[in-house]
């Protein structure tokens, strides 16, 4: 075997997954419990252990591809840096006012999360620009000096600066930034013109604050990870997944850490795009069910679904202009992924009204589900799946995670079944179904809420629990096929190996499509290109540039992102704006079902440029090194009232071929488990994916 040069490590709330694709197309993986609070410990242990097992020298590694949750967790747990905000006089409370929206219209007890910057650490500066960037009031330097003095006294670690209309003229923010850096060189500084040079003061302020808030913990984490890998003898660059689906050097992340919030779920979607595309599937619903959360995204006509707006910290993530208000706005390019607190480790409980609930709290990696025997006594979804027979009752992950099924049965019986007056199996199946119902919210958020019919898509299931729940969830949505890829249980790590080096930059461009000049657009894209080139660090001829635009009907408050004709980078074809307007109108009809019958002109708000480094060789995934690691034989499995308990064969992926095999059977692998009910069939496709067909 030749030396491994690229290896991927993905940290989840419960497990840390390591993956590498060998020259023959096989995927070598390692799955081990995450190690909070020092998550780097599991990464270093997994990377060095897997490479040693493969006999590959640690020093041969050129890239360690990494997906992590450090930025997201800092926000969710309110453990980010002590942050101050310096803003235009009169806009001190924009973080509180937000957009006057609430996610739960009929919940009188709903409370928005507290602002990441307390009011006493928000400082006002006398200065003002108009919407075109003209100076109305010069910067009062004395106000900035007073803010600096107060910040020094308060022991602030990070500073965000956001002035009104700075996207049109950066001069005032640059002046403030120079003063702050001269006086407080040890503080993490974020200027909105560097983070989000776009209109909308709330979104821009919130995104800049998030960048400052997560800056110190992300910097500390990344530097520690780099040091630990080098100390262990692992060479190469640390490349980090971005929320937009590309990877970037860790050093670049240190300056703009907000771009890796929600980076973990993006990797699996990238992998699904590549793997399913190789099998001829262009329309997919991706379902990533891990130990803590379940995530859903949409791939349509072989393209990722992207969103330029996101909320973190507000329960289920949903990138919709029609919802939200429960979290912190993060207006950076992200893959459109909706997430709910429904995973294998999600805790099961009964509310005050006697209703069965699943999540959002999780048992996490420590202590984990009851069946792990590590001290947790509250049942989880995994415990229910053990009782139902879906999961191996003695061990998971190739016998590396011992399971005590008796503990699961006892916990569900005492904590849930008896209080509800139900049988053990009936209760366990109810837990399984409630978890599916929770996940359905995430799937609908990226399909029906976006004007898409789930029946037009296949479901691509991965994560440690994706194959266990996918068929029942697909049945409820009337989806006819479920695809379970090779190494599904560690697929987000596999997806990292497909990610490309990529940078996404944006510039404000407020013009009507009928009046915009192609020369202005070409000039703006050229400036964006000059910002991208040094970040990618390769020759321009190795980069593919994709121009895009955020557009809306004039008078609307929110935009849709549509592709811009790539010719704008080379030619001056004035019809490009007409084609852009037509593309936007078509997307508006697909998303919202109407287009105002041409009553309003199309208005361009921002221009975007995505620069992607072209790679000559992509990994070809055909099988898992550990694919044969499975327990054989039969075990009793409960498939609900329609089928009852059935003696069910347990097989490995290698037992399947291109001929459809009728269920029921359980497919056990080192990385995960897939359930094929009695009325379904399963087969392998040409690249080793399991294709489960529903009636």
C-alpha positions as CSV (number, residue, x, y, z in Angstrom):
1,X,0.0,0.0,0.0
2,X,1.3,3.5,-0.9
3,X,1.5,6.1,1.9
4,X,-1.7,7.8,2.9
5,X,-1.5,11.6,2.1
6,X,-5.0,12.8,3.1
7,X,-7.0,11.7,6.2
8,X,-10.3,13.1,7.5
9,X,-11.5,13.6,11.1
10,X,-15.1,14.6,12.0
11,X,-16.1,15.4,15.6
12,X,-19.7,14.7,16.6
13,X,-21.4,15.2,20.0
14,X,-21.1,11.4,20.7
15,X,-18.5,10.0,18.4
16,X,-15.4,11.1,16.5
17,X,-15.0,9.5,13.1
18,X,-11.8,9.0,11.1
19,X,-11.7,8.0,7.5
20,X,-9.3,7.5,4.6
21,X,-9.8,6.3,1.1
22,X,-7.1,3.8,-0.1
23,X,-5.8,3.5,-3.6
24,X,-8.1,0.5,-4.3
25,X,-11.2,2.5,-3.4
26,X,-11.8,0.9,0.0
27,X,-12.5,3.1,2.9
28,X,-10.6,2.6,6.1
29,X,-12.3,4.0,9.2
30,X,-12.1,4.3,12.9
31,X,-14.9,5.3,15.2
32,X,-14.2,6.3,18.8
33,X,-16.0,8.2,21.5
34,X,-15.6,12.0,21.5
35,X,-13.5,13.4,24.3
36,X,-15.0,16.6,25.7
37,X,-13.8,19.1,26.7
38,X,-10.5,18.3,24.8
39,X,-12.0,17.0,21.5
40,X,-8.5,17.1,19.9
41,X,-7.6,14.1,22.0
42,X,-9.9,11.7,20.1
43,X,-8.8,13.2,16.7
44,X,-5.1,12.7,17.4
45,X,-5.7,9.2,18.9
46,X,-7.9,8.2,15.9
47,X,-5.7,9.5,13.2
48,X,-2.5,8.1,14.6
49,X,-4.2,4.8,15.5
50,X,-5.7,4.3,12.0
51,X,-2.5,5.2,10.2
52,X,-0.4,2.9,12.4
53,X,-2.9,0.1,11.7
54,X,-2.6,0.7,7.9
55,X,1.2,0.8,8.2
56,X,1.3,4.3,6.7
57,X,4.0,6.8,8.0
58,X,2.5,9.7,9.9
59,X,4.9,12.1,8.3
60,X,3.5,11.3,4.8
61,X,0.2,13.1,5.5
62,X,-0.1,16.3,3.4
63,X,-3.6,17.3,4.6
64,X,-5.8,16.5,7.7
65,X,-9.3,17.4,6.7
66,X,-11.4,18.4,9.7
67,X,-15.0,19.0,10.6
68,X,-15.8,20.2,14.1
69,X,-18.5,21.8,16.3
70,X,-16.3,24.1,18.5
71,X,-17.8,27.3,17.0
72,X,-21.4,26.0,17.2
73,X,-21.0,24.7,20.8
74,X,-19.5,28.0,21.9
75,X,-22.7,29.7,20.8
76,X,-25.2,27.0,22.0
77,X,-23.5,26.8,25.4
78,X,-22.8,30.5,25.7
79,X,-19.1,29.8,26.3
80,X,-17.7,32.2,23.7
81,X,-15.4,35.1,24.4
82,X,-16.4,38.1,26.5
83,X,-17.3,40.4,23.6
84,X,-17.9,44.1,23.1
85,X,-19.7,45.9,20.2
86,X,-18.9,49.3,18.9
87,X,-21.6,50.7,16.7
88,X,-23.2,53.8,15.3
89,X,-25.0,56.0,17.8
90,X,-28.6,55.1,18.0
91,X,-28.1,51.4,17.0
92,X,-26.9,50.0,20.3
93,X,-30.0,47.8,20.7
94,X,-30.1,46.3,17.2
95,X,-29.1,42.9,18.7
96,X,-32.2,43.0,20.9
97,X,-34.7,44.3,18.3
98,X,-33.6,41.8,15.6
99,X,-36.4,41.4,13.0
100,X,-39.4,41.4,15.4
101,X,-40.1,37.7,14.6
102,X,-40.7,34.7,16.8
103,X,-40.5,31.1,15.8
104,X,-43.4,30.0,18.0
105,X,-46.3,32.3,17.3
106,X,-48.7,30.8,19.8
107,X,-46.2,30.3,22.6
108,X,-46.7,33.1,25.1
109,X,-43.8,31.8,27.3
110,X,-41.3,32.0,24.4
111,X,-38.1,34.0,25.2
112,X,-35.5,34.9,22.7
113,X,-31.9,33.9,23.7
114,X,-29.9,36.6,25.4
115,X,-27.8,38.8,23.2
116,X,-24.2,37.5,22.9
117,X,-23.1,41.0,23.9
118,X,-24.7,42.4,27.1
119,X,-26.0,46.0,26.8
120,X,-23.3,47.5,29.0
121,X,-20.6,46.2,26.6
122,X,-22.2,47.9,23.5
123,X,-20.7,51.3,22.9
124,X,-22.0,54.0,20.6
125,X,-19.9,56.2,18.4
126,X,-21.0,59.5,16.8
127,X,-20.6,59.0,13.0
128,X,-23.0,58.6,10.1
129,X,-22.9,57.6,6.4
130,X,-25.9,57.6,4.1
131,X,-26.9,54.6,2.0
132,X,-24.6,55.6,-0.8
133,X,-21.6,55.9,1.4
134,X,-21.5,59.7,1.6
135,X,-20.2,61.1,4.9
136,X,-22.9,62.9,6.9
137,X,-21.1,63.0,10.2
138,X,-17.4,62.3,10.6
139,X,-16.1,59.8,13.2
140,X,-15.9,61.2,16.7
141,X,-12.5,59.8,17.7
142,X,-13.1,60.7,21.3
143,X,-16.1,58.3,21.4
144,X,-13.8,55.5,20.1
145,X,-11.2,56.3,22.7
146,X,-13.8,56.2,25.5
147,X,-15.0,52.8,24.3
148,X,-11.4,51.5,24.2
149,X,-10.9,52.7,27.8
150,X,-14.1,51.0,29.0
151,X,-13.2,47.8,27.1
152,X,-9.8,47.7,28.7
153,X,-11.4,48.0,32.2
154,X,-14.0,45.3,31.5
155,X,-11.5,42.6,30.5
156,X,-13.1,42.1,27.1
157,X,-11.5,39.4,24.9
158,X,-13.0,40.2,21.5
159,X,-14.4,43.3,19.8
160,X,-17.0,43.7,17.0
161,X,-17.3,46.9,15.0
162,X,-20.3,47.6,12.9
163,X,-21.2,51.0,11.6
164,X,-24.4,51.9,9.6
165,X,-23.9,51.7,5.8
166,X,-20.2,50.7,6.1
167,X,-20.7,48.3,3.2
168,X,-21.0,51.4,0.9
169,X,-17.9,53.1,2.4
170,X,-15.5,51.3,4.7
171,X,-13.6,54.4,5.8
172,X,-15.1,54.9,9.2
173,X,-14.8,51.3,10.3
174,X,-11.2,51.2,9.0
175,X,-10.4,54.3,11.1
176,X,-12.0,52.7,14.2
177,X,-10.1,49.4,13.5
178,X,-6.8,51.1,13.3
179,X,-7.3,52.9,16.6
180,X,-8.4,49.6,18.4
181,X,-5.5,47.6,17.0
182,X,-3.1,50.3,18.1
183,X,-4.5,50.4,21.7
184,X,-5.6,46.8,22.2
185,X,-3.4,44.6,20.0
186,X,-4.1,41.5,22.0
187,X,-7.9,41.6,21.5
188,X,-9.7,39.6,18.7
189,X,-11.1,42.2,16.4
190,X,-13.9,41.8,13.8
191,X,-14.9,44.6,11.4
192,X,-18.2,44.1,9.6
193,X,-16.6,45.2,6.3
194,X,-14.3,42.2,6.5
195,X,-16.9,39.7,7.7
196,X,-20.1,40.8,5.8
197,X,-19.9,43.9,3.6
198,X,-23.7,43.9,2.9
199,X,-26.7,45.9,3.7
200,X,-29.1,45.0,6.6
201,X,-27.7,46.3,9.9
202,X,-29.1,43.5,12.1
203,X,-27.8,40.6,10.1
204,X,-24.5,42.3,9.5
205,X,-24.1,43.2,13.2
206,X,-25.2,39.8,14.4
207,X,-22.8,38.0,12.0
208,X,-19.9,40.3,13.0
209,X,-20.6,39.7,16.7
210,X,-20.7,35.9,16.2
211,X,-17.4,36.1,14.4
212,X,-15.9,38.0,17.4
213,X,-17.6,35.8,20.0
214,X,-16.3,32.5,18.6
215,X,-12.9,33.9,17.5
216,X,-10.9,33.2,20.7
217,X,-12.2,29.7,21.4
218,X,-11.8,28.7,17.7
219,X,-8.3,30.1,17.6
220,X,-7.4,28.3,20.8
221,X,-8.9,25.0,19.5
222,X,-7.3,25.2,16.1
223,X,-3.8,26.1,17.4
224,X,-4.0,23.2,20.0
225,X,-5.1,20.8,17.3
226,X,-2.3,21.8,15.0
227,X,0.2,21.5,17.8
228,X,-1.1,18.1,19.0
229,X,-1.0,16.6,15.5
230,X,2.5,17.8,14.9
231,X,3.7,16.5,18.3
232,X,2.2,13.2,17.4
233,X,4.3,13.2,14.2
234,X,1.4,13.9,11.8
235,X,2.6,16.4,9.2
236,X,0.7,18.4,6.6
237,X,-1.8,21.2,6.8
238,X,-5.0,21.2,8.8
239,X,-7.8,22.0,6.5
240,X,-11.2,22.9,8.0
241,X,-14.7,22.4,6.6
242,X,-16.7,25.5,6.0
243,X,-20.5,25.8,6.3
244,X,-20.6,26.5,2.5
245,X,-19.2,23.0,1.7
246,X,-15.6,23.8,0.8
247,X,-12.5,23.4,2.9
248,X,-9.9,26.1,3.8
249,X,-6.6,26.3,5.6
250,X,-7.0,26.5,9.4
251,X,-4.9,29.7,9.4
252,X,-7.6,31.5,7.3
253,X,-10.3,30.2,9.7
254,X,-8.5,32.0,12.6
255,X,-9.4,35.4,10.9
256,X,-13.0,34.5,10.0
257,X,-14.2,31.7,12.3
258,X,-17.9,32.4,11.7
259,X,-17.5,30.6,8.4
260,X,-17.1,27.2,10.2
261,X,-20.3,27.5,12.3
262,X,-22.3,24.4,11.2
263,X,-19.4,23.1,9.2
264,X,-19.8,19.5,10.5
265,X,-23.1,18.7,8.7
266,X,-21.9,20.1,5.4
267,X,-19.3,17.4,4.8
268,X,-21.9,14.6,4.6
269,X,-23.9,16.5,2.0
270,X,-20.8,17.0,-0.1
271,X,-20.1,13.3,0.1
272,X,-23.7,12.5,-0.8
273,X,-23.5,14.7,-3.9
274,X,-20.4,12.8,-5.1
275,X,-21.4,9.3,-4.2
276,X,-25.0,9.4,-5.4
277,X,-24.0,11.3,-8.5
278,X,-21.7,8.4,-9.4
279,X,-24.7,6.1,-9.1
280,X,-26.9,8.3,-11.4
281,X,-29.0,9.9,-8.6
282,X,-29.4,13.7,-9.2
283,X,-32.3,14.4,-6.7
284,X,-31.7,13.5,-3.1
285,X,-32.9,14.2,0.4
286,X,-29.9,13.6,2.7
287,X,-30.6,12.3,6.2
288,X,-27.7,12.4,8.6
289,X,-28.7,10.9,12.0
290,X,-26.0,10.8,14.5
291,X,-25.9,10.4,18.3
292,X,-27.1,13.9,19.1
293,X,-28.9,15.4,16.2
294,X,-30.5,14.7,12.8
295,X,-29.8,16.8,9.8
296,X,-31.6,17.0,6.4
297,X,-30.6,18.7,3.2
298,X,-31.7,18.7,-0.5
299,X,-29.7,18.0,-3.6
300,X,-31.6,18.9,-6.7
301,X,-30.6,18.3,-10.3
302,X,-27.1,17.4,-9.1
303,X,-26.7,20.8,-7.3
304,X,-26.4,21.6,-3.6
305,X,-29.2,23.7,-2.0
306,X,-27.5,26.8,-0.6
307,X,-28.8,29.5,1.7
308,X,-27.3,32.9,2.5
309,X,-29.0,33.2,5.8
310,X,-29.0,31.0,8.9
311,X,-29.9,31.1,12.6
312,X,-27.8,29.4,15.2
313,X,-29.0,28.7,18.7
314,X,-32.7,28.7,18.1
315,X,-33.8,25.0,18.3
316,X,-34.4,23.6,14.9
317,X,-32.3,25.4,12.3
318,X,-34.4,26.6,9.4
319,X,-33.1,29.0,6.8
320,X,-36.3,30.7,5.8
321,X,-37.3,34.3,5.6
322,X,-40.8,33.2,6.7
323,X,-39.7,31.7,10.0
324,X,-36.9,32.2,12.5
325,X,-36.4,34.7,15.2
326,X,-35.3,32.2,17.8
327,X,-31.6,32.3,17.3
328,X,-28.7,34.5,16.2
329,X,-28.6,35.5,12.6
330,X,-25.6,34.4,10.6
331,X,-25.7,35.7,7.1
332,X,-22.9,33.7,5.5
333,X,-23.1,31.2,2.7
334,X,-24.2,27.8,4.1
335,X,-25.5,24.6,2.6
336,X,-29.2,24.5,3.3
337,X,-29.3,22.0,6.2
338,X,-32.1,21.8,8.8
339,X,-31.3,20.2,12.1
340,X,-33.3,18.9,15.0
341,X,-32.3,17.4,18.4
342,X,-33.1,13.8,17.4
343,X,-30.2,11.3,17.5
344,X,-29.4,8.0,19.0
345,X,-28.4,9.6,22.3
346,X,-31.6,11.8,22.5
347,X,-33.2,11.3,25.9
348,X,-36.7,10.0,26.2
349,X,-39.0,11.6,28.8
350,X,-42.7,12.1,29.6
351,X,-44.0,15.7,29.9
352,X,-46.4,17.0,32.5
353,X,-49.3,16.2,30.3
354,X,-48.3,12.5,30.0
355,X,-47.0,12.7,26.4
356,X,-44.0,10.8,25.2
357,X,-41.1,13.1,24.2
358,X,-37.8,12.5,22.5
359,X,-34.9,15.1,22.8
360,X,-33.6,17.7,22.3
361,X,-31.3,16.9,25.3
362,X,-28.9,14.1,24.6
363,X,-26.8,11.7,26.7
364,X,-23.8,12.6,24.5
365,X,-20.6,10.7,24.5
366,X,-20.4,10.5,28.2
367,X,-22.3,8.8,29.8
368,X,-24.1,7.8,26.6
369,X,-27.2,5.6,26.3
370,X,-28.3,3.4,29.2
371,X,-27.1,0.3,27.4
372,X,-23.5,1.6,27.5
373,X,-23.5,0.9,31.2
374,X,-21.7,4.2,32.0
375,X,-24.1,5.5,34.6
376,X,-27.0,7.0,32.6
377,X,-30.4,5.8,33.7
378,X,-32.6,7.8,31.4
379,X,-33.6,5.9,28.2
380,X,-32.5,7.1,24.8
381,X,-33.5,6.3,21.2
382,X,-30.6,3.9,21.0
383,X,-32.0,2.0,24.0
384,X,-35.3,1.7,22.2
385,X,-33.6,0.4,19.0
386,X,-31.8,-2.2,21.1
387,X,-35.0,-3.4,22.7
388,X,-36.7,-3.6,19.2
389,X,-33.8,-5.7,17.9
390,X,-32.7,-3.2,15.3
391,X,-29.3,-2.9,17.0
392,X,-26.9,-5.6,18.1
393,X,-27.8,-6.5,21.7
394,X,-24.2,-7.2,22.7
395,X,-21.9,-4.8,21.0
396,X,-21.6,-2.0,18.3
397,X,-18.9,-0.7,16.1
398,X,-17.2,-4.0,15.5
399,X,-17.4,-5.1,19.2
400,X,-15.6,-1.9,20.3
401,X,-18.7,-0.6,22.1
402,X,-20.2,-3.2,24.5
403,X,-24.0,-3.2,24.8
404,X,-26.1,-4.4,27.8
405,X,-29.6,-4.9,26.4
406,X,-31.0,-5.8,29.8
407,X,-30.2,-2.2,31.0
408,X,-32.1,-0.8,28.1
409,X,-35.2,-3.0,28.8
410,X,-35.2,-2.1,32.5
411,X,-34.8,1.6,31.9
412,X,-37.6,1.8,29.3
413,X,-39.9,-0.4,31.3
414,X,-39.5,1.6,34.5
415,X,-39.1,5.1,33.2
416,X,-41.6,5.1,30.3
417,X,-43.6,1.9,29.7
418,X,-45.1,1.5,33.2
419,X,-46.0,5.3,33.6
420,X,-47.7,5.2,30.2
421,X,-49.4,1.8,30.9
422,X,-47.9,0.3,27.7
423,X,-46.0,-2.9,26.9
424,X,-42.2,-2.8,26.6
425,X,-42.2,-3.4,22.8
426,X,-45.1,-1.0,22.1
427,X,-43.3,1.7,24.1
428,X,-39.9,1.1,22.4
429,X,-41.6,1.3,19.0
430,X,-43.4,4.5,20.0
431,X,-40.0,6.0,20.9
432,X,-38.7,5.0,17.5
433,X,-41.7,6.6,15.8
434,X,-41.6,9.8,17.8
435,X,-37.9,10.2,16.9
436,X,-39.0,9.8,13.2
437,X,-41.7,12.4,13.6
438,X,-39.1,14.9,15.0
439,X,-36.8,14.2,12.1
440,X,-39.7,14.7,9.6
441,X,-39.7,18.4,10.6
442,X,-36.1,18.7,9.4
443,X,-36.9,17.0,6.1
444,X,-40.0,19.1,5.5
445,X,-38.0,22.2,6.2
446,X,-35.8,21.6,3.1
447,X,-38.6,20.1,0.9
448,X,-42.2,21.0,1.3
449,X,-41.3,24.3,3.0
450,X,-39.2,25.1,-0.1
451,X,-41.9,24.1,-2.6
452,X,-40.4,20.7,-3.3
453,X,-42.3,17.3,-3.2
454,X,-40.4,14.6,-1.2
455,X,-41.8,12.0,-3.6
456,X,-39.6,13.4,-6.4
457,X,-36.5,12.5,-4.4
458,X,-34.6,9.5,-3.1
459,X,-33.4,9.5,0.5
460,X,-29.6,9.2,1.1
461,X,-29.2,8.0,4.7
462,X,-26.0,8.1,6.7
463,X,-24.7,8.7,10.2
464,X,-24.6,6.1,12.9
465,X,-28.4,5.8,13.1
466,X,-29.4,6.9,9.6
467,X,-29.9,3.4,8.3
468,X,-31.9,2.4,11.3
469,X,-34.6,5.1,10.9
470,X,-34.5,6.0,7.2
471,X,-37.0,3.4,5.8
472,X,-39.8,4.3,8.3
473,X,-39.2,8.0,7.7
474,X,-39.1,7.6,3.9
475,X,-42.4,5.6,4.1
476,X,-44.1,8.5,6.0
477,X,-42.9,10.9,3.3
478,X,-43.9,8.5,0.4
479,X,-40.2,8.4,-0.7
480,X,-39.7,5.2,-2.7
481,X,-36.0,4.5,-2.4
482,X,-33.4,4.8,0.4
483,X,-29.7,4.8,-0.4
484,X,-27.2,3.8,2.3
485,X,-23.6,4.5,1.2
486,X,-20.4,2.6,2.1
487,X,-19.1,3.6,5.6
488,X,-22.5,5.3,6.3
489,X,-21.8,5.5,10.0
490,X,-18.7,7.7,9.4
491,X,-19.9,9.3,6.2
492,X,-19.3,12.9,7.3
493,X,-15.7,12.0,7.6
494,X,-15.8,10.4,4.2
495,X,-17.4,13.5,2.8
496,X,-14.5,15.6,3.9
497,X,-12.3,13.7,1.5
498,X,-14.4,15.0,-1.4
499,X,-14.5,18.6,-0.3
500,X,-12.6,21.1,-2.4
501,X,-10.5,24.1,-1.4
502,X,-13.0,26.9,-1.7
503,X,-13.6,30.6,-0.8
504,X,-16.9,32.6,-1.1
505,X,-16.7,36.4,-1.2
506,X,-19.6,38.9,-1.4
507,X,-20.0,42.6,-2.4
508,X,-23.0,44.9,-2.2
509,X,-24.5,45.8,-5.6
510,X,-27.9,47.5,-5.3
511,X,-29.2,48.0,-8.8
512,X,-32.3,47.1,-10.8
513,X,-31.6,44.3,-13.4
514,X,-33.1,46.5,-16.1
515,X,-30.7,49.4,-15.3
516,X,-27.6,47.6,-14.1
517,X,-24.4,48.1,-16.2
518,X,-22.4,45.0,-17.1
519,X,-19.2,47.1,-16.6
520,X,-20.0,47.7,-13.0
521,X,-20.7,44.0,-12.4
522,X,-17.5,43.0,-14.1
523,X,-15.5,45.5,-12.0
524,X,-17.1,44.2,-8.8
525,X,-16.4,40.6,-9.7
526,X,-12.8,41.5,-10.5
527,X,-12.4,43.0,-7.0
528,X,-13.9,39.8,-5.4
529,X,-11.4,37.7,-7.4
530,X,-8.5,39.7,-6.1
531,X,-9.8,39.0,-2.5
532,X,-10.1,35.3,-3.2
533,X,-6.7,34.6,-4.9
534,X,-4.5,35.1,-1.8
535,X,-6.8,33.0,0.4
536,X,-6.6,30.0,-2.0
537,X,-2.9,30.4,-2.5
538,X,-2.8,28.7,-6.0
539,X,-2.4,29.9,-9.5
540,X,-5.5,31.5,-11.1
541,X,-5.6,28.9,-13.9
542,X,-6.2,26.2,-11.2
543,X,-9.4,28.0,-9.9
544,X,-12.9,27.7,-11.1
545,X,-14.8,31.0,-10.5
546,X,-18.6,30.9,-10.2
547,X,-20.4,34.2,-10.2
548,X,-23.8,34.5,-8.4
549,X,-26.2,37.2,-7.4
550,X,-28.7,37.8,-4.5
551,X,-31.8,39.2,-6.1
552,X,-35.4,40.0,-5.1
553,X,-38.5,41.8,-6.5
554,X,-38.2,45.5,-5.7
555,X,-39.9,46.1,-2.4
556,X,-39.2,42.6,-0.9
557,X,-37.2,42.3,2.3
558,X,-35.4,39.1,1.4
559,X,-33.4,37.7,-1.5
560,X,-32.8,34.4,-3.3
561,X,-29.3,33.5,-4.6
562,X,-29.2,32.5,-8.3
563,X,-26.3,31.7,-10.6
564,X,-24.9,34.5,-12.7
565,X,-23.7,33.8,-16.2
566,X,-20.0,32.9,-16.0
567,X,-19.5,35.1,-19.1
568,X,-19.7,38.2,-16.9
569,X,-16.1,37.5,-15.9
570,X,-14.9,37.8,-19.6
571,X,-17.5,39.6,-21.7
572,X,-19.8,42.5,-21.7
573,X,-23.0,40.9,-22.9
574,X,-25.8,43.2,-21.7
575,X,-28.4,40.4,-21.9
576,X,-26.9,38.7,-18.9
577,X,-29.0,40.7,-16.6
578,X,-32.2,39.7,-18.5
579,X,-31.2,36.0,-18.1
580,X,-30.4,36.6,-14.4
581,X,-33.9,38.1,-13.9
582,X,-35.5,35.1,-15.6
583,X,-33.5,32.7,-13.5
584,X,-34.5,34.5,-10.3
585,X,-38.2,34.6,-11.3
586,X,-38.1,30.8,-12.0
587,X,-36.6,30.2,-8.6
588,X,-39.2,32.4,-6.9
589,X,-42.0,30.5,-8.6
590,X,-40.4,27.2,-7.5
591,X,-39.9,28.4,-3.9
592,X,-43.1,30.4,-3.3
593,X,-45.4,29.4,-6.1
594,X,-45.8,32.9,-7.7
595,X,-43.9,35.8,-9.3
596,X,-46.3,38.8,-9.0
597,X,-47.0,38.6,-12.7
598,X,-44.2,41.0,-13.6
599,X,-45.7,43.7,-11.5
600,X,-42.3,44.4,-9.8
601,X,-38.9,44.7,-11.4
602,X,-36.1,42.4,-10.3
603,X,-33.5,44.1,-8.1
604,X,-29.9,42.8,-7.5
605,X,-28.7,43.3,-4.0
606,X,-25.4,41.5,-3.8
607,X,-22.9,39.9,-6.1
608,X,-21.1,36.7,-5.0
609,X,-18.0,34.9,-6.3
610,X,-17.1,31.4,-5.4
611,X,-13.5,30.3,-6.1
612,X,-12.9,26.6,-6.1
613,X,-9.5,24.9,-6.6
614,X,-9.7,22.3,-9.3
615,X,-8.5,18.8,-8.3
616,X,-7.1,16.3,-10.8
617,X,-8.1,13.2,-8.8
618,X,-11.2,12.4,-6.8
619,X,-11.4,9.5,-4.4
620,X,-13.4,6.5,-5.7
621,X,-15.2,4.7,-2.8
622,X,-16.2,1.1,-3.5
623,X,-16.2,-0.7,-0.2
624,X,-15.2,-0.6,3.5
625,X,-12.1,-2.2,4.9
626,X,-14.3,-3.3,7.9
627,X,-17.3,-4.3,5.8
628,X,-17.1,-7.9,6.8
629,X,-17.1,-7.2,10.5
630,X,-20.6,-8.3,11.5
631,X,-22.5,-10.8,13.6
632,X,-24.3,-13.5,11.6
633,X,-27.4,-15.5,12.5
634,X,-30.9,-14.4,13.4
635,X,-32.5,-12.4,16.2
636,X,-36.1,-11.4,17.0
637,X,-37.0,-7.9,15.6
638,X,-40.2,-6.0,16.2
639,X,-41.5,-4.2,13.1
640,X,-44.7,-2.6,14.6
641,X,-48.2,-3.8,14.8
642,X,-48.5,-4.7,11.1
643,X,-45.8,-7.3,11.3
644,X,-45.1,-7.9,14.9
645,X,-41.9,-9.7,16.1
646,X,-40.1,-11.6,13.3
647,X,-37.1,-13.8,13.4
648,X,-34.8,-11.7,11.3
649,X,-31.5,-12.6,9.5
650,X,-28.4,-10.5,10.3
651,X,-26.0,-10.1,7.4
652,X,-23.1,-8.0,6.2
653,X,-23.1,-5.7,3.2
654,X,-21.0,-8.3,1.3
655,X,-24.0,-10.7,1.5
656,X,-25.9,-8.5,-0.9
657,X,-25.4,-8.3,-4.7
658,X,-27.1,-6.6,-7.6
659,X,-30.2,-8.8,-7.2
660,X,-32.9,-7.4,-4.9
661,X,-33.3,-9.4,-1.7
662,X,-36.6,-9.3,0.1
663,X,-36.7,-8.3,3.8
664,X,-36.8,-8.6,6.6
665,X,-33.1,-8.5,7.4
666,X,-30.6,-6.4,9.3
667,X,-27.3,-5.3,7.7
668,X,-24.6,-4.9,10.4
669,X,-21.3,-3.2,9.7
670,X,-18.5,-1.7,11.7
671,X,-19.7,1.8,11.0
672,X,-23.4,1.4,11.4
673,X,-26.6,-0.7,11.0
674,X,-29.4,-0.7,8.3
675,X,-32.9,-2.1,8.8
676,X,-34.8,-3.6,5.9
677,X,-38.4,-4.3,6.9
678,X,-40.5,-7.3,5.7
679,X,-42.2,-5.4,2.8
680,X,-39.0,-3.9,1.4
681,X,-36.1,-5.2,-0.8
682,X,-32.5,-4.3,-0.8
683,X,-29.6,-4.7,-3.3
684,X,-26.2,-3.2,-4.1
685,X,-25.6,-0.8,-6.9
686,X,-22.5,-0.6,-9.1
687,X,-20.5,1.4,-6.5
688,X,-21.5,-0.6,-3.4
689,X,-24.4,1.5,-2.1
690,X,-27.3,-0.3,-0.5
691,X,-30.5,0.5,-2.4
692,X,-33.6,-0.2,-0.3
693,X,-36.9,-0.1,-2.3
694,X,-40.1,0.6,-0.5
695,X,-43.5,-0.7,-1.7
